[in-house]
Amino acid sequence: MDGQWDAIVIGAGHNGLAAARVLAQRGRRVLVLEKNRYAGGMAGTREIFPGCRNEVGASALFPIAPEVLDFLQFERHGVEFIELPVMAINLAGPGHKPIMFYRSPRRQLWHLLRHHGPAALAGFAKFAKFVAYPASVMDRFNPGCTPRSLDELLDAAPDEARREQLRLAFTGSAMDVIDRFFPDPRKHHTFRSLLAFAAIQSTYKGPYTPGSALCLVYTFAQSGDSGLMRRVKGGMGSLSEALARSIEAVGGTVRLGATVDHVLLENGRATGVVLKGGETLRARVVLSNLDRPATFQRLVGERHLDEAIANKVAAAEHRGAWVHMLFRLDGLPAYGGEWAWLNSDVHNRFGGAMVTSPEELQRSFETCDAGQLPDSMPVAFQFPSVMDPSLAPAGQHVASAYGFCFPCKAPKSERGRLRDTAADKVIDTISGYLPDFRARIVDRAVFSSDHFASMHGATEGDFTHGLIHPENMLGERAMVPGSAHRTPIEGLWMCGSACHPGPGVTFLPGYNCGLEVDRALALPAVPVASDVARVA
C-alpha cells in the first residue's frame, strides 16, 4: 500500500539521520521523527550549562569509512573537523610513565621508544598485528557488509592458526591477549592497564572475564585513516545537525519534538506509526533507530511478537555500568606532582584515561556486579575546550568524564545515592592528577544509565544497543539471515547501533540500512537537486 511517505525513520540519532540521508538523496519521500527537541541522540550537543555546548554521550570522532564520508559531505553542510596533535594520554598511577597517542606516526614511535623502551614498542607492534586479522573479518569500518557468525568466520579462516586466533579474540578474556604481549605486571603496568580499560568500557565484564577480548579487538580495529581520532567543532551534535540540514536540502523532512507511540501494524506488516496524541502517519517502510527492546517490546508490542522474535530480542544484554559527568570550570586545571611536566604542552590536557591495574579493574567490575561501588573509579576524561574554545564562555572550560564501574543492577531506590557518591569518586580520581580540578568546578551534572534510558529511550541506558559481548555481536546482530537490517516483521527495519557492525559514531549501521532499504523499495529514483553525487 502506498503511504504518505516512502520511509519513516524513528529517531534522529546519527544513524537514523544517515539512513534518511541516503534515502532522501535517492529521491525517496522520507520523514524523520525525534521525540527530543534536538538531533543527535546520544551523539548530540546541548546547553546543559549557560553559554556552553555540552555533549551528553559521545564526545570523540573515531574513524569513518571514506565512502561514508564522501557521501555525507559534512563539511559542505557546515561541519569543521579539528585534528588532535595528542589524541589521548593514558595515566596509570604514581611511578608509572604515561602513554601518549599522537597524530604524528613519527612522534608516536619516538615517544614509545624513548619513554617505554624498545621491548614495549615491539610488544605494541605485535599486539597491533595480532588484532589486525580478527578486526578485519569483523568489518567494523567496511560499508555494505552482511554480518557473519563466528562459526562462519572460523570455517572461512585460511588455517588452524588463524582459527585459533579468532577463537581467542572473540571468546577469550582481554588478559589472555594482553599477557601474550605485555606479560610483566611491573614493567608493562601502563600498557596492561590501558588495554584492560579499553576492554571493559562497552561491556559488562572485567578484563579477566571470558569474552572481554572482543571489546579490546573492537576498540583497536583500524580503518583506512589508521584509526585517528578527531574532534568536531561545536561538539558531536554538529554532525547530526548538519545531516538534518542536508536531508531537508534534498526534500526530506525532520520533525523534532514528535514522539512515536507505536508502530502501526496491518495484516502483520508495518505500515506507519502513531504519534503521542493520536496522529497517524503512513509509510511503505518504517526504520527504527532504537534498540531491539525499545523497538519490539515498546513500539511494536509483545502481543505482536512470535516466540522466535521475542527470544531474539531478549537474548542481547543491555547494561550501562558507568556514570557520565559534565563540568563547567573557571579555568583549565594543571597537572601536579610527578605529572607537572605534562603542562608544557596544553594538548596533553585534552583527554584520555586515568586507570588502575587490570586486577583492580576486575575487582571494580565484580564489586559493581554485587551492587556496590568500587573503592576508586577509573575514568575516561576530556577537556574538549582545549581544542575548541567555542564550547565555553571566554576564560572558562568544559570537561566530561565517564567513571567505571557503576552498580547498574542495584535497586533503583539506591541508585541516586550511589550516583552521587560515584560522582565524588570520579572527581577524586581526576584531582589525583590535576590537583586544582575540584576547586575550578563552577557547575557539574551527573548522568547515570537511568538518565540515558529516559532521555534517549535506550534500554537500561545502554549506548551500545547491545553490549560488545560475543553472543551479541557479528551475526548475532542480525535478525533475518542474509540481511543486516531486515526484521521478521515485513516493512520494519532496524538502522541503529543494534545492527552490524555495532556501536560507535561510524554512521555505518544507518548508511548501510539506507542502501538496503532503497534496494528493497525498488522504485524509480526521482531526480533531486543535490551538491553530492548519488550513491553508486
Secondary structure, 3 states (H helix, E strand, C coil): CCCCEEEEEECCEHHHHHHHHHHHHCCCCEEEEECCCCCEHHHCEECCCCCCCEECCCCCECCCCHHHHHHHCHHHHCCCEEECCEEEEEECCCCCCCEEEECCHHHHHHHHHHHHHHHHHHHHHHHHHHHHHHHHHHCCCCCCCCCCCHHHHHHHCCCHHHHHHHHHHHHCCHHHHHHHHCCCCCCCHHHHHHHHHHCCCCCCCCCCCCCCHHHHHHHCCCCCCCCCCEEECCCCHHHHHHHHHHHHHCCCEEEECCCEEEEEEECCEEEEEEECCCCEEEEEEEEECCCHHHHHHHHHHHHHCCHHHHHHHHHCCCCCCEEEEEEEECCCCCCCHHHHHHHHCHHHHCEEEECCCHHHHHHHHHHHHCCCCCCCCCEEEECHHHCCHHHCCCCCEEEEEEEECCCCCCCHHHHHHHHHHHHHHHHHHHHCCCCCCHHHEEEEEEEEHHHHHHHHCCHHHCCCCCCCCHHHCHHHHCCECCECCECCCECEEECCCCCCCCCCCCCHHHHHHHHHHHHHHCCCCCCCCCCCCCCC
